[in-house]
Amino acid sequence: MTRSVPLRRLLVALLLSCTLLVSATACGDSGDSGSATGTGASTSASASVASPSASTEKQRLAKTRFVANAGLAAGATYQWIVKPYRAGTLKKGAEGRTFALVKAGLAGGFAYNRLKAATENAKGDPLLSKAVVPLTAGIESLKGMAAKLRNGQAGEGDIGAFESVIDSIKSAGKGAGAEVQDKVPSTSQLTG
């Protein structure tokens, strides 16, 4: 029985020393050239290597995000604004008009929000930025459109303005190598 106490102390000491060794190695060093871990790389060399790939990654993600946001805006516009308008669901006396107007209003606000996000994403890519900058005025003109749609005051010109802005964004994206496909958002995405 007396042997178990020294063995227990030995195990505790071994465990503590391993823990200290692992935590010291996990903390790493600040990039000193004479470190014990053997990295030997200076911070300026690693920073210059990381920068070009980071900016390339940022540009690629900017295009991807632009395509996603513009696609959601296009899908929402077509599914819940243009299609019901052409079907006559948004006209007075139409069956299901109230629900269609609420959805159209939500879709209008959602599309405006996603278009604004898409223009912000476009700033991360030089070619895409040049293509999208002229469209910001058209996007801003859609700002009050959600309220018009919700109140049933949107006319053919308003629906045409939405379609025109979406088509312009799609063609600008295609010209910059970021083709936009319609992606219909779920109802929970519209309200969320």
Buried (B, 14 or more C-beta within 10 A) or exposed (E): EEEEEEEEEEEEEEEEEEEEEEEEEEEEEEBEEEEEEEEEEEEEEEEEEEEEEEEEEEBEEBBBBBBBBBBBBBBBBBBBBBEBBEEEBBEEEBEEBEEBBBBBBBBBBBBBBBBBBBBBBBEBBEBBBEBBEEBEEBBBBBEEBBEBBBEBEBEEEBBEBBBBBBEBBBBBBEEBEBEBEBBBBEEEBBEE
